[in-house]
Amino acid sequence: MHAPTPEALREVFVGPTTFAGDHQPDDLHDESLHHRAVFPFAVARPRTVEEVRALVRFAHEYSLPITARGSGTGLSGGATPMTNGLVICFDQMNQVLRIDRENHVAVVQPGVTLRDLNLALEGTGLQYPVYPGELSGSLGGNVNTNAGGMRAVRHGVTRNHVLGLELVLMNGEVIRTGGPVVKSSSGYNLTQLAIGSEGTLALTTEVTLRLSPVMPHSATLLVPFSDLRAVTSVVPTLIAAGLQPGLLEYIDVLTMAGITQRANLELGVPTDMAAQTMAYLVVVLETRTPAQLEMDIAAAAELVTAADALDVYVLEGALATRLIEAREQAFWVSKAAGAHEIIDIVVPRSTVPDFMENVQRLATTHESFVAGCGHVGDGNIHLSVFQPDEDKRRALILALFELGLADGGQISGEHGIGLDKQEPYLALTDPHLIALQRAIKHVFDPSGLLNPDKLFGA
């Protein structure tokens, strides 16, 4: 087969395009700690679904692997292009197409960012509650990775809020799955199959989202504990009490020091109290009325105090907002500190206390340092691994994943597999499950051109 040329691509696609030697550096990687030096044939920025179809047909004709790209905020290498492949970047398809206030639905193009959507929803009394922690992240990228975030304990993750998709298949056909309804019992749920597929099955060109009412009253509780087991053990009790917290986060003392220093944030915890603290629990309560909020604060304070909390601080207004914003920067703090790996194991929340104790045991065994924070309300633990020796680090990470799977967990709660976690994923996953997934991919992508080196490899 003859090789593709820039002239051949321009004959079928006249939109913004760069070619090898002229690419923007940010188009060649996501936020994975492991950047790969790759140079695709072209990076194309379509503006319509018809342009996406033209690009797909071109890639099929020349057997070019396709990598879909949103905002590049992923953390697993899933948006890393392939050498001499085609990157389809969706940042020009960035329109909020419709907000249906009566049905609590928004229809958006894949390049719409969380910030864009928030702005479009201002004044409607509605929100898109999934918040992975980076407002520049795109909805198409969130769909590809089934992004989660701190609000998952109450609101769930991306797949809980996607009602339908418009997809371009590898043969150039366009299909629509689902729609602006909240239930369906009509054949296979292809919407849910596409969510989290990391661009290996189809290209998302439109997303129909479920919206939720905004709760007008909220409070943020900062709860220090002298023992990590205590801070994680109280979580099932808080949830069982029916408080429905919007956030339930644990932050170990080292991570808290890093994020507050980066944010130049003073929390007001007395020095003697801070000296006793090993970890913090951050609880955000949301409700409809001030009276109910006061009752929820009192109930939560009673429960954490009975679980040996050192104290309970109710953070006011801007301070509460700044703490949550600082927590969102935990990845950047770890990256700046020289972390060699960041993983996001998810385990049943009742097993988190034992899991965290075993993490420290494994870190000691493998002569490594591990710090972390996490969405403890849903068992999603984010660990920063500091170990420069690659062999020791790989052995530790494999042991951590084995530990999480033994507890009934999963290798990734929200970052995805991509390239970074592919080796342990293939090593630890039932081979029959891998074979079935590969068979599903073959149905959607018989030529194996859609992000072919991600998830379970070629």
N, C-alpha and C positions, 0 to 999 in steps of 0.2 A: 504494500500500500504506500502511496506517495505521502510525503510529510506535509502537514498543514503549514500554511504561510500566512503572514499578516494580511496579505492582499485577499486571500481566500476567505478569511474571517470577515473582513470588511465588506465583502460582497453580500454577506447575509446578515451582518450586524453593524449598525452605524453608530451605536451608543458609545459612551466613554470606555476606552480600552487601553491597557498598557501591555507591552510585550517584553520578553526577556531582555534585561539590561536597562529597562526603563521603569521597573516596578517600584511602587511605594513600599518601603520596608515594612510598614505596619500591615500590609496585605499578605505578608508571607508567613505569619505566625499568629497564634493566639497568646494568652497569658500563661501558658504552661511554663514551668521552670526550665524546661528542656527545649530550647530553641534548636530547630534543625535548619541547616542551610540548604534551602531548596529554591529552585527557580522555575516556576511554571511557564508554559508557552505563552499564556495570556491571562490577564485579569480583566474580566468584562463586567460592566455595571448596567444590567438591563433596567428598563423603566416600565415595562408592561409584560403581561404574561405571554404575549405573542413573541416578544424578544427573547424571553426565556426559552420558549419552544424552539426558536431558531438556533439558539446556542446549543440546546440539547441535540438537535438534529445534526449540527456541525460536529459536535463531539462524537456522536455515534458514527458518522461517516469516516472520521479519522481515527477512531478508537482512542479518543482522549479521555483519560480519567477526569471526573468532575469533582471539585470540592466546593460545597456551598459555604458561603461566609456571611455572617451577620455583622456584629460589631467587634468580633474578635476578643470578647471578654471571657471565653471559656478557659478552663484550667487544666485540660487533659490532653491537649494536642489534637483535638478533634477537627479543628479548622486548618491544620497544617496541610498545605497543598502538596501535590506530587510533582516531581521533576517532569517538565514537559507536559504537564496536565493543564486543565482549564479551571480557573477559579471564577465562580459566578458570585459576585458580591452584590448583596441585595440592599445596600444603603441608599440607592436611588428609588427604590420601591418603598416609600416611607410615609404613605398617606393613611390617616384615620378615615376610613371610608364611610362609616356610619356609627352613630351611637343611638341605640333604641332604648329610651328611658323606661318605656312601659314594660318591655320584656327583659330589661336588665342585660342587654347584649351590646357588645362592640364588635365591629368588623374592621380589621386592620390589615395592611400589607406587612410583609415579613420584616421590612427594614424599620418599622416604627419602633422606637425605643420606649423603655418604661417611662422615661421622663416625658417623651412626647404624649404618651397615653395619659399620664397623670395630669398634664396641662389641659388636654382635651376634656377631661372629666371634671375639671374644677367647676364648682357651682351646681353640679348635677345631683349631689348627694350620693353618688355612686363611686365605687373604687374597683380597681383590679388589684386584689389583695396579695397576689404572689410577688414577693420581693426578694430576689436572690442576693441583694446587697450592692448591686451596681446599676445605677439608673441609666447608664449608657448602653446597657445590654439590650439587644433587639428581641422582639417577640418571636421572630423566626428562629433565632438561636436558642431562645428559651424552649421552644417546641422541640427542636432537635435534641436537646439534652434533658428534657423534662426537668427544667430548673425548679429548685425549691426555695430555700432560704429560711429566714428566721420566723416568718409568719406561718409556716407549715403546720405547727402544732394546732392551730385553730382553723386555718383556711385551706390546708392541703397544699399540693404542688401544682405545677402547670397542668398536668393531665386532668386534674379535678375542675379546671376552668376553661378547657377548650371544648367547644361544642361541635365544631366542624372545621374542615380544612379544604382549601383548593390546592391540588397537587398536580405537578407536571411529571409524568412518568418518563422513563428512559426511551420509550418509543415516540415521544413527543405528544402523546395524548394528554388531555386535561380532564381530571375527574374531581368531583366534589363529594366529600364525605360528611355525614352529619348535617347540622344546620342549626338555626336559632331555636331549638327546642331542648328541653332539659331531660328528655328520656326517649329511648328508641329500643324496639325489639325487632329490628328489621335486618336480619342477616349479620354477617361478620362486622365487628366494629373496627373498621379500617382507620378511623380517626385515632383510636388509642394505639393501634399497631404502629402508625407513623410517628407518634410522639415518643421521643427518646431514641429514635433509630439513628441519630447522628448523621443524617443526610445519606444514609446507605440504601434507602428504598425509593425515595422520590424527592422532588424539590418543592418546598412549601411556598406558595405564591399568595395565599390569603388565609387569615385565621379569624374564626368566629369565637368570641370570648364571652364567658359568663361573667357578669359583674355582681358586686355585692354592695349592700348599703353601708355607708360610713357610720361608725359608732361615734356619737358626738362627745362622749366623755371618756377620758382615759387617765391612767396613772402609771408611773414607772417605779417599781420597788427595786432597790439595791440591797442585797442581803449577803453579808459576809459570813463565811463559815471557817472554822479552824481545821476542818477535815474534809477532804475531797469526797469521801464516801457519803458523808452527811448531805452535802449539797446535791449529789445526784440521787440519793435515796428518797429525798422528800418529793421529788417530781411526781411519781405516781399518785401520791397523796393529794397534791394540789389539783391534779387533773380529775381524780375521783371525786373531789369535793364539788365539782360542777362549776368551777370558777371560769372556765373557758378562757384562759389567758391568751392574749394575742401573740406574746413572745414568752418563751421560757429558755433562757440561755445560761450556760455555765461558762465562766471565764477563769482560768487559773491565774494565780497572782502574778506570774511572770508576763503572761499575755496582757493582763490588765495594765501592768506597768508600761508595757510597750505601746499599747494603743492610746492610753491617756497622755503619755509623753508626746507622742506624735501629734495628738490633737490639742496639746497645751491645755489639758482639762484637769481641773481640780474638783474631786468629787465630794470633798468635805468630810471624809472618813478620818476620825482622829488618829494620830500617829500610833498610840498604844493599841488601838483596835486594828489598824492596818498591819501592825507587827504580828498579831495573832492569826491573821487571815491567810488561809491557803488557797481559797477559791471563792468566787462570788456567784450568786444566782441573781439574774436579772429577770424580773417578772413585769410584763406589761398587761394591765387589766383594761378592758374596754367594755363599755356598756351604754345604755340609753339615757340613764338619769343620774344626776349627782347623788341622790340618796342611795341608789343601788351601788354606785361606785364606792361610796363610803363603807357600805356593808361588806363589799368584796375586799377592800383593803384590810378591814379589820379581820375578816375571816382568813385571808392569806397570811397576815402577820401572826395570827394565833397558830396556824399550822406550822410555819417555818420556825417559830420560837419553840414550839414543842419538839421540833426536830434538831434542836441545839444550834440554831442560828445565833451568831454573836450579837446581832442587832438588826433592825429593819429601818432603812432610810427611804422616805418617799421623796423622790426627786421632782423638783418643780420645773415646769415649762421648758425653757431653753436648755437647762442642764440635762433634763431627760432626753431631749432631742439630740444633744451633742454626744451623750453617752452611746446612744444607738448608732449614730453616725460613726463614732470612733470604733465601735464593735465591727462595723462594716469594713473597716480598714485593716482588719486582722491579717488578711492575706498579705497586704503590702508591708505590714510591719515584719511579718515572718520572712518575706522575700528580702527586705532590706537587712535583716539580721543574718542573712546567709543560709536560710533553710535549704536543704538539699532535696527535700521532697515534701509535698503537702497532700495528704490523703483524707478522704471523707467517708470512712466506714459508717454504716448504719446498722444498729443492733436493736433488738427489742428494748424499750426504755427501762424495763424492770431489771435488765442485765447490765445496765451501764455501770453501776458501782463496782461489780466484780470485773467487768471488762477494763475499766480504767486502772484498777489495781494491777491487773495482769499486763497492761501496757507498760507500766513502769518496771515491772519485773523483766519483761522482754527487753526493754531499753537497756537495763543494766547488763543483762546477759550478753547483748550484742554491742556493748561498749558504746552506746549512743545516747543522745539527749533528745527527749521528746517533750514538747510543750503543746498546749492546745486550748481550744474552746469548742463550743458546739451547740447545736440546736437540741439540747438535752430533752426537751419536751417530746421530740419524735425520735430520739435515739441516734441522731446523726452527729457523729463525733469528728471534728476536724483536728488532725494531728500534724504538727510541723516536726519533721524529722531532721536532725542535725547529725550527719555522719558522712564525712568526705570520702571514705573508702567505699568504692562502688560495690564490691563483693559483700562487705558487711552490711551495707545499706539494703541491698537486694534481699539478703537473707532475713533481715529484720522486717522489711515490708511484707515479705511472703508470710512470715510468722504472724504479723499483725492481721493480715487478711484471713489466715487460717483460724486465728482466734475469733475473729468476728463471725465467720461462717459457722464455726462450731456453736456459737451462741444463737444461731438462727438468723444471722444478719446477711448483708449484701456487701459486695466490694465497694460500690459507690452509691451514696445516697442521692447525689444531685450533680456532681461534676461530670459524670459520664466516664466511659472507658477510654475512648479515643485511642491514642498511641501510648500514653504514659502507663495505663493500667492493663494494657493488652496481655502482657506476659503472664502476670498472676491470674488474670481472668481466664485465660485459656488453660492454665495449669490446674486451676481449682474448680472449674465448672464442669458439670456432668457432660461428657463428650456427646451424649445423645441430644442434649439440649443445644449444644453448639451446632451439631449436624442439622437439627431442625431449623435453627435460625438461618443457617447458610442456605437451606432449601427454600425458605421463605424469600430470602434475598434474591435467589436465582429466578423466582417467579416474577418479581418486580424488575429485576435488573439482570437479564440473562447474559449480557455481555460483561458484567462485572465492572462497570465504569463509574458507579456512584460511590465516591469516597471509599475505594476498594481496600485500602490498607488499614481502615479503622475497625474498631470493635473486635472481630475475630479474624481479621487479616484476609488475604487473598484466598 
